[in-house]
Amino acid sequence: MIDKLIIFTPTDPYNGSSDMFERTEETSDMDLTKVDNIEFDDVDYRDAPNFSDAYICSADYDGEPMTEEELNDFNYKYTDFVHEKLIEKL
């Protein structure tokens, strides 16, 4: 499964374009089916069902532990996946 990252960038309003933002798509090379051994932190049950502060603090990608930087990026980019896996784990 390949995920897409959609980026909106401001365009020049004086170039005759009626759209304020221009849409571009970048395909991520992250295969979410290869993420496992997921551990969470900051799970606050008073915040159910959103668990907005919860994040993945440890996980493997394709059998290798993810670095702290990779986890930070992953938590930011794949919020729906993070929430889904947290709900499954709970």
Chimera marker file (.cmm) of the C-alpha trace (Angstrom):
<marker_set name="trace">
<marker id="1" x="0.000" y="0.000" z="0.000" r="1" g="1" b="0" radius="0.5"/>
<marker id="2" x="1.470" y="3.328" z="-1.057" r="1" g="1" b="0" radius="0.5"/>
<marker id="3" x="0.217" y="6.494" z="0.607" r="1" g="1" b="0" radius="0.5"/>
<marker id="4" x="0.093" y="9.920" z="-1.009" r="1" g="1" b="0" radius="0.5"/>
<marker id="5" x="1.115" y="13.184" z="0.531" r="1" g="1" b="0" radius="0.5"/>
<marker id="6" x="-0.772" y="16.143" z="-0.909" r="1" g="1" b="0" radius="0.5"/>
<marker id="7" x="0.917" y="19.524" z="-0.642" r="1" g="1" b="0" radius="0.5"/>
<marker id="8" x="-0.762" y="22.876" z="-1.181" r="1" g="1" b="0" radius="0.5"/>
<marker id="9" x="1.587" y="25.717" z="-2.035" r="1" g="1" b="0" radius="0.5"/>
<marker id="10" x="0.643" y="29.387" z="-2.395" r="1" g="1" b="0" radius="0.5"/>
<marker id="11" x="0.645" y="30.700" z="-5.953" r="1" g="1" b="0" radius="0.5"/>
<marker id="12" x="1.316" y="34.201" z="-7.205" r="1" g="1" b="0" radius="0.5"/>
<marker id="13" x="-2.067" y="36.017" z="-7.111" r="1" g="1" b="0" radius="0.5"/>
<marker id="14" x="-0.914" y="38.331" z="-9.904" r="1" g="1" b="0" radius="0.5"/>
<marker id="15" x="-0.257" y="35.608" z="-12.471" r="1" g="1" b="0" radius="0.5"/>
<marker id="16" x="-3.899" y="35.468" z="-13.577" r="1" g="1" b="0" radius="0.5"/>
<marker id="17" x="-4.695" y="32.288" z="-11.666" r="1" g="1" b="0" radius="0.5"/>
<marker id="18" x="-8.032" y="32.200" z="-9.882" r="1" g="1" b="0" radius="0.5"/>
<marker id="19" x="-6.821" y="29.589" z="-7.376" r="1" g="1" b="0" radius="0.5"/>
<marker id="20" x="-5.020" y="30.772" z="-4.272" r="1" g="1" b="0" radius="0.5"/>
<marker id="21" x="-3.276" y="27.403" z="-3.880" r="1" g="1" b="0" radius="0.5"/>
<marker id="22" x="-1.736" y="25.017" z="-6.340" r="1" g="1" b="0" radius="0.5"/>
<marker id="23" x="-2.100" y="21.286" z="-5.659" r="1" g="1" b="0" radius="0.5"/>
<marker id="24" x="0.844" y="18.951" z="-6.113" r="1" g="1" b="0" radius="0.5"/>
<marker id="25" x="1.106" y="15.312" z="-5.085" r="1" g="1" b="0" radius="0.5"/>
<marker id="26" x="4.109" y="13.408" z="-3.845" r="1" g="1" b="0" radius="0.5"/>
<marker id="27" x="3.964" y="9.651" z="-3.477" r="1" g="1" b="0" radius="0.5"/>
<marker id="28" x="5.446" y="8.377" z="-0.265" r="1" g="1" b="0" radius="0.5"/>
<marker id="29" x="7.631" y="5.317" z="-0.384" r="1" g="1" b="0" radius="0.5"/>
<marker id="30" x="6.364" y="4.248" z="3.059" r="1" g="1" b="0" radius="0.5"/>
<marker id="31" x="4.546" y="0.914" z="2.888" r="1" g="1" b="0" radius="0.5"/>
<marker id="32" x="2.325" y="1.006" z="5.977" r="1" g="1" b="0" radius="0.5"/>
<marker id="33" x="1.897" y="-2.786" z="5.946" r="1" g="1" b="0" radius="0.5"/>
<marker id="34" x="5.589" y="-3.068" z="6.908" r="1" g="1" b="0" radius="0.5"/>
<marker id="35" x="5.152" y="-1.135" z="10.179" r="1" g="1" b="0" radius="0.5"/>
<marker id="36" x="4.904" y="-3.412" z="13.232" r="1" g="1" b="0" radius="0.5"/>
<marker id="37" x="5.980" y="-3.814" z="16.885" r="1" g="1" b="0" radius="0.5"/>
<marker id="38" x="4.207" y="-0.531" z="17.591" r="1" g="1" b="0" radius="0.5"/>
<marker id="39" x="4.366" y="0.949" z="21.093" r="1" g="1" b="0" radius="0.5"/>
<marker id="40" x="2.509" y="4.105" z="22.176" r="1" g="1" b="0" radius="0.5"/>
<marker id="41" x="3.119" y="6.857" z="24.710" r="1" g="1" b="0" radius="0.5"/>
<marker id="42" x="0.939" y="9.610" z="26.232" r="1" g="1" b="0" radius="0.5"/>
<marker id="43" x="-2.249" y="7.546" z="26.035" r="1" g="1" b="0" radius="0.5"/>
<marker id="44" x="-4.762" y="9.431" z="28.169" r="1" g="1" b="0" radius="0.5"/>
<marker id="45" x="-8.043" y="7.547" z="28.552" r="1" g="1" b="0" radius="0.5"/>
<marker id="46" x="-9.795" y="10.770" z="29.562" r="1" g="1" b="0" radius="0.5"/>
<marker id="47" x="-9.179" y="11.928" z="25.982" r="1" g="1" b="0" radius="0.5"/>
<marker id="48" x="-11.060" y="8.976" z="24.438" r="1" g="1" b="0" radius="0.5"/>
<marker id="49" x="-11.933" y="8.421" z="21.646" r="1" g="1" b="0" radius="0.5"/>
<marker id="50" x="-9.586" y="11.044" z="20.119" r="1" g="1" b="0" radius="0.5"/>
<marker id="51" x="-6.410" y="10.281" z="22.086" r="1" g="1" b="0" radius="0.5"/>
<marker id="52" x="-4.955" y="13.425" z="20.527" r="1" g="1" b="0" radius="0.5"/>
<marker id="53" x="-1.743" y="13.378" z="22.597" r="1" g="1" b="0" radius="0.5"/>
<marker id="54" x="-0.917" y="9.714" z="21.948" r="1" g="1" b="0" radius="0.5"/>
<marker id="55" x="1.943" y="8.953" z="19.594" r="1" g="1" b="0" radius="0.5"/>
<marker id="56" x="4.053" y="6.024" z="18.443" r="1" g="1" b="0" radius="0.5"/>
<marker id="57" x="7.214" y="6.015" z="20.560" r="1" g="1" b="0" radius="0.5"/>
<marker id="58" x="8.666" y="2.802" z="19.122" r="1" g="1" b="0" radius="0.5"/>
<marker id="59" x="8.064" y="0.772" z="15.968" r="1" g="1" b="0" radius="0.5"/>
<marker id="60" x="9.815" y="-1.343" z="13.372" r="1" g="1" b="0" radius="0.5"/>
<marker id="61" x="9.716" y="-0.765" z="9.635" r="1" g="1" b="0" radius="0.5"/>
<marker id="62" x="10.435" y="-3.810" z="7.499" r="1" g="1" b="0" radius="0.5"/>
<marker id="63" x="12.013" y="-5.532" z="10.511" r="1" g="1" b="0" radius="0.5"/>
<marker id="64" x="14.311" y="-2.631" z="11.472" r="1" g="1" b="0" radius="0.5"/>
<marker id="65" x="13.726" y="-0.254" z="14.425" r="1" g="1" b="0" radius="0.5"/>
<marker id="66" x="12.712" y="3.235" z="13.347" r="1" g="1" b="0" radius="0.5"/>
<marker id="67" x="14.859" y="6.144" z="14.534" r="1" g="1" b="0" radius="0.5"/>
<marker id="68" x="13.475" y="8.936" z="16.686" r="1" g="1" b="0" radius="0.5"/>
<marker id="69" x="13.511" y="11.274" z="13.673" r="1" g="1" b="0" radius="0.5"/>
<marker id="70" x="11.658" y="8.722" z="11.529" r="1" g="1" b="0" radius="0.5"/>
<marker id="71" x="9.079" y="8.244" z="14.280" r="1" g="1" b="0" radius="0.5"/>
<marker id="72" x="8.566" y="12.012" z="14.619" r="1" g="1" b="0" radius="0.5"/>
<marker id="73" x="7.993" y="12.338" z="10.872" r="1" g="1" b="0" radius="0.5"/>
<marker id="74" x="5.808" y="9.242" z="10.811" r="1" g="1" b="0" radius="0.5"/>
<marker id="75" x="3.558" y="10.445" z="13.661" r="1" g="1" b="0" radius="0.5"/>
<marker id="76" x="3.110" y="13.773" z="11.897" r="1" g="1" b="0" radius="0.5"/>
<marker id="77" x="2.446" y="12.399" z="8.393" r="1" g="1" b="0" radius="0.5"/>
<marker id="78" x="0.295" y="9.379" z="9.196" r="1" g="1" b="0" radius="0.5"/>
<marker id="79" x="-2.050" y="10.563" z="11.947" r="1" g="1" b="0" radius="0.5"/>
<marker id="80" x="-4.952" y="8.422" z="10.733" r="1" g="1" b="0" radius="0.5"/>
<marker id="81" x="-2.780" y="5.290" z="10.735" r="1" g="1" b="0" radius="0.5"/>
<marker id="82" x="-1.454" y="6.109" z="14.220" r="1" g="1" b="0" radius="0.5"/>
<marker id="83" x="-4.976" y="6.572" z="15.573" r="1" g="1" b="0" radius="0.5"/>
<marker id="84" x="-6.223" y="3.392" z="13.891" r="1" g="1" b="0" radius="0.5"/>
<marker id="85" x="-3.387" y="1.289" z="15.351" r="1" g="1" b="0" radius="0.5"/>
<marker id="86" x="-3.895" y="2.800" z="18.798" r="1" g="1" b="0" radius="0.5"/>
<marker id="87" x="-7.601" y="1.910" z="18.752" r="1" g="1" b="0" radius="0.5"/>
<marker id="88" x="-6.718" y="-1.644" z="17.637" r="1" g="1" b="0" radius="0.5"/>
<marker id="89" x="-4.212" y="-1.980" z="20.478" r="1" g="1" b="0" radius="0.5"/>
<marker id="90" x="-6.612" y="-0.692" z="23.119" r="1" g="1" b="0" radius="0.5"/>
<link id1="1" id2="2" r="1" g="1" b="0" radius="0.2"/>
<link id1="2" id2="3" r="1" g="1" b="0" radius="0.2"/>
<link id1="3" id2="4" r="1" g="1" b="0" radius="0.2"/>
<link id1="4" id2="5" r="1" g="1" b="0" radius="0.2"/>
<link id1="5" id2="6" r="1" g="1" b="0" radius="0.2"/>
<link id1="6" id2="7" r="1" g="1" b="0" radius="0.2"/>
<link id1="7" id2="8" r="1" g="1" b="0" radius="0.2"/>
<link id1="8" id2="9" r="1" g="1" b="0" radius="0.2"/>
<link id1="9" id2="10" r="1" g="1" b="0" radius="0.2"/>
<link id1="10" id2="11" r="1" g="1" b="0" radius="0.2"/>
<link id1="11" id2="12" r="1" g="1" b="0" radius="0.2"/>
<link id1="12" id2="13" r="1" g="1" b="0" radius="0.2"/>
<link id1="13" id2="14" r="1" g="1" b="0" radius="0.2"/>
<link id1="14" id2="15" r="1" g="1" b="0" radius="0.2"/>
<link id1="15" id2="16" r="1" g="1" b="0" radius="0.2"/>
<link id1="16" id2="17" r="1" g="1" b="0" radius="0.2"/>
<link id1="17" id2="18" r="1" g="1" b="0" radius="0.2"/>
<link id1="18" id2="19" r="1" g="1" b="0" radius="0.2"/>
<link id1="19" id2="20" r="1" g="1" b="0" radius="0.2"/>
<link id1="20" id2="21" r="1" g="1" b="0" radius="0.2"/>
<link id1="21" id2="22" r="1" g="1" b="0" radius="0.2"/>
<link id1="22" id2="23" r="1" g="1" b="0" radius="0.2"/>
<link id1="23" id2="24" r="1" g="1" b="0" radius="0.2"/>
<link id1="24" id2="25" r="1" g="1" b="0" radius="0.2"/>
<link id1="25" id2="26" r="1" g="1" b="0" radius="0.2"/>
<link id1="26" id2="27" r="1" g="1" b="0" radius="0.2"/>
<link id1="27" id2="28" r="1" g="1" b="0" radius="0.2"/>
<link id1="28" id2="29" r="1" g="1" b="0" radius="0.2"/>
<link id1="29" id2="30" r="1" g="1" b="0" radius="0.2"/>
<link id1="30" id2="31" r="1" g="1" b="0" radius="0.2"/>
<link id1="31" id2="32" r="1" g="1" b="0" radius="0.2"/>
<link id1="32" id2="33" r="1" g="1" b="0" radius="0.2"/>
<link id1="33" id2="34" r="1" g="1" b="0" radius="0.2"/>
<link id1="34" id2="35" r="1" g="1" b="0" radius="0.2"/>
<link id1="35" id2="36" r="1" g="1" b="0" radius="0.2"/>
<link id1="36" id2="37" r="1" g="1" b="0" radius="0.2"/>
<link id1="37" id2="38" r="1" g="1" b="0" radius="0.2"/>
<link id1="38" id2="39" r="1" g="1" b="0" radius="0.2"/>
<link id1="39" id2="40" r="1" g="1" b="0" radius="0.2"/>
<link id1="40" id2="41" r="1" g="1" b="0" radius="0.2"/>
<link id1="41" id2="42" r="1" g="1" b="0" radius="0.2"/>
<link id1="42" id2="43" r="1" g="1" b="0" radius="0.2"/>
<link id1="43" id2="44" r="1" g="1" b="0" radius="0.2"/>
<link id1="44" id2="45" r="1" g="1" b="0" radius="0.2"/>
<link id1="45" id2="46" r="1" g="1" b="0" radius="0.2"/>
<link id1="46" id2="47" r="1" g="1" b="0" radius="0.2"/>
<link id1="47" id2="48" r="1" g="1" b="0" radius="0.2"/>
<link id1="48" id2="49" r="1" g="1" b="0" radius="0.2"/>
<link id1="49" id2="50" r="1" g="1" b="0" radius="0.2"/>
<link id1="50" id2="51" r="1" g="1" b="0" radius="0.2"/>
<link id1="51" id2="52" r="1" g="1" b="0" radius="0.2"/>
<link id1="52" id2="53" r="1" g="1" b="0" radius="0.2"/>
<link id1="53" id2="54" r="1" g="1" b="0" radius="0.2"/>
<link id1="54" id2="55" r="1" g="1" b="0" radius="0.2"/>
<link id1="55" id2="56" r="1" g="1" b="0" radius="0.2"/>
<link id1="56" id2="57" r="1" g="1" b="0" radius="0.2"/>
<link id1="57" id2="58" r="1" g="1" b="0" radius="0.2"/>
<link id1="58" id2="59" r="1" g="1" b="0" radius="0.2"/>
<link id1="59" id2="60" r="1" g="1" b="0" radius="0.2"/>
<link id1="60" id2="61" r="1" g="1" b="0" radius="0.2"/>
<link id1="61" id2="62" r="1" g="1" b="0" radius="0.2"/>
<link id1="62" id2="63" r="1" g="1" b="0" radius="0.2"/>
<link id1="63" id2="64" r="1" g="1" b="0" radius="0.2"/>
<link id1="64" id2="65" r="1" g="1" b="0" radius="0.2"/>
<link id1="65" id2="66" r="1" g="1" b="0" radius="0.2"/>
<link id1="66" id2="67" r="1" g="1" b="0" radius="0.2"/>
<link id1="67" id2="68" r="1" g="1" b="0" radius="0.2"/>
<link id1="68" id2="69" r="1" g="1" b="0" radius="0.2"/>
<link id1="69" id2="70" r="1" g="1" b="0" radius="0.2"/>
<link id1="70" id2="71" r="1" g="1" b="0" radius="0.2"/>
<link id1="71" id2="72" r="1" g="1" b="0" radius="0.2"/>
<link id1="72" id2="73" r="1" g="1" b="0" radius="0.2"/>
<link id1="73" id2="74" r="1" g="1" b="0" radius="0.2"/>
<link id1="74" id2="75" r="1" g="1" b="0" radius="0.2"/>
<link id1="75" id2="76" r="1" g="1" b="0" radius="0.2"/>
<link id1="76" id2="77" r="1" g="1" b="0" radius="0.2"/>
<link id1="77" id2="78" r="1" g="1" b="0" radius="0.2"/>
<link id1="78" id2="79" r="1" g="1" b="0" radius="0.2"/>
<link id1="79" id2="80" r="1" g="1" b="0" radius="0.2"/>
<link id1="80" id2="81" r="1" g="1" b="0" radius="0.2"/>
<link id1="81" id2="82" r="1" g="1" b="0" radius="0.2"/>
<link id1="82" id2="83" r="1" g="1" b="0" radius="0.2"/>
<link id1="83" id2="84" r="1" g="1" b="0" radius="0.2"/>
<link id1="84" id2="85" r="1" g="1" b="0" radius="0.2"/>
<link id1="85" id2="86" r="1" g="1" b="0" radius="0.2"/>
<link id1="86" id2="87" r="1" g="1" b="0" radius="0.2"/>
<link id1="87" id2="88" r="1" g="1" b="0" radius="0.2"/>
<link id1="88" id2="89" r="1" g="1" b="0" radius="0.2"/>
<link id1="89" id2="90" r="1" g="1" b="0" radius="0.2"/>
</marker_set>
